[in-house]
Every structure is written in structure tokens, then in C-alpha cells.
Amino acid sequence: MENILTDENFEKQINAADKFVLVDFFATWCEPCSILAPILEKTVKNFSDKIILIKANVDDIPATAQKFGAERIPMVIMFKNGKQIGSFVGLIPENAIQGWLENILKENIK
């Protein structure tokens, strides 16, 4: 089941998670977003014990998108305990995402 964020539930969803939360800010009309989505889904499966992937359609959550500076999409932000700990913008290769996730987990798991 896919988690969908709204302006109303964003903070609650991010703060309530017992894992890292990877938020994919996207839009349905954004071609790079459509290409990135299955790459993220596949890559995050390797970390499913540590990371939850949540989709955030910028057209549906304008206030939250603005708060996190998601003017350029796709934008991916990692949260831990409700706080932003890393992000990237644009379409990047699967191996780069894999390395990015490994580094973030290594730096933030105690």
C-alpha cells in the first residue's frame, strides 16, 4: 500500500514513523518524476527494514512543497525523527541513489 501525504497529515506521518522516511516530491505531469519513481521503489526495497517510502504530489500539497523548497522536481528528502537529514533534486541513476541511501543510513544510525 502506498502512503500519500497531504498538507494536513504531512507532519504527523513524518513524525510518527519508527523508521527513516524517504519522501518523493513529484507531479503526475513530470516525466523525470515518472522515471524516478520505480527506481526509488526498487532501491528502497533493499532497505525496507530501515526506510519507508512516501509519495508527495506537489500539486496536492502546495504548502508543504513550498515549506521544503520543492520548486524543482523530482525532489527526494530523507527524514529521521521528523527532521530533514538529506535530499537530492533531479533524476539520478539507481547506483547513485543506492550509495546516497547507504551513506545517510551509515551517518545516522547509532
Stockholm file with secondary structure:
# STOCKHOLM 1.0

chainA/1-110         MENILTDENFEKQINAADKFVLVDFFATWCEPCSILAPILEKTVKNFSDKIILIKANVDDIPATAQKFGAERIPMVIMFKNGKQIGSFVGLIPENAIQGWLENILKENIK
#=GR chainA/1-110 SS CCEECCTTTHHHHHHHCSSEEEEEEECTTCHHHHHHHHHHHHHHHTTTTTEEEEEEETTTCHHHHHHTTTTSSSEEEEEETTEEEEEEESCCCHHHHHHHHHHHHHHHCC
#=GC SS_cons         CCEECCTTTHHHHHHHCSSEEEEEEECTTCHHHHHHHHHHHHHHHTTTTTEEEEEEETTTCHHHHHHTTTTSSSEEEEEETTEEEEEEESCCCHHHHHHHHHHHHHHHCC
//
